[in-house]
Amino acid sequence: MINDLLPMTNVFAIALKQKQYKTYILSDETANSTLEVVPERGGIATSWLVEGKEIFYLDAERFANPDLTVRGGIPILFPICSNLPDNTYTHKGVERKLKQHGFARDLPWTIGEQVTEGCAALTLILDSSDKTLAVYPFDFQLAFTYQIKGNSLEIFQRYTNLSDEPMPFSSGLHPYFLATDKSKLRFEIPGMQYRDQNTHSKGYFTGVFDPTLDEIDVSFDELTGLAATVTDAAQNLRLTLSYNSSYGKLVFWMVKGKDFYCLEPWTAPRNALNTGEHLIYLQPGATCEMLVRMTANFI
């Protein structure tokens, strides 16, 4: 009887499983919550279960092919978000090529600290290399910590400039959320107006997107808050995406016939490496930190 009155203590663990790729599985056993992370496949989180239910979408066929970019989970965008004209930018008068969303999502990350006290947390590290320097002439270190506790996932990010000159970059996350019936989605986004990436026209947001369109690719460039909420009536799910003030844009992307929508926090718009718009210039030896939090509530 006394034990029944004691507060429940969450049990956290991290396991390593050899699938096609080495997969780290963070778990909060009390909350029946897990997060799967694959360091060698771009440091990506591929699956997030809350109360045993999947939150993310993953195209397993693309994920299995190392020559293809991943559609699913949370690809990491660095040092650019989206694409550059002709995949080209200029630094100190020298033209360089950098493909869409940069290289962080394609490179293997290494394992850092693991924590199972008070939460389950795993830190992944990406260091500059000859491969990155060939397309982006800056020495850096990225450290991303994935942390789960209960029904929340936090992604704490540290960007360090190890070069002897200011390092320009933008960063973002590209989460794919599972949605089996997109007509049942309702959005609360802190922005009244969005810009269509394809037509460049502007529209006023009404809280819904038309799932019958072949593709929707819009950006909310003037955010008035630090959180967005999605209610999925088909899954009785209320999902909140929050982020710190470094993230000045939210991009929404959806494709007809695919069971996902993407709601992506970006620090800067596409082509910022050429235009300088909202670009971060990190001073030599400096570190900046960012945070994205996701919370899933079944209602």
Secondary structure, 3 states (H helix, E strand, C coil): CHHHHCCCCCCEEEEEEECCCEEEEEEECCCCEEEEEEHHHCCEEEEEEECCEECECECHHHHHCCCCCCCECECEEECCCCCCHHHEEEECCEEEECCCCECCCCCCCEEEEEECCCCEEEEEEEECCHHHHCCCCCCEEEEEEEEEECCEEEEEEEEEECCCCCEEECCEECCEEECCCHHHEEEECCCCEEEECCCCCEEECCCCCCCCCCEEEEEECCCCCCEEEEEECCCCEEEEEEECCCCCEEEEEEECCCCEEEEEEECCCCCHHHHCCCCEEECCCCEEEEEEEEEEEEC
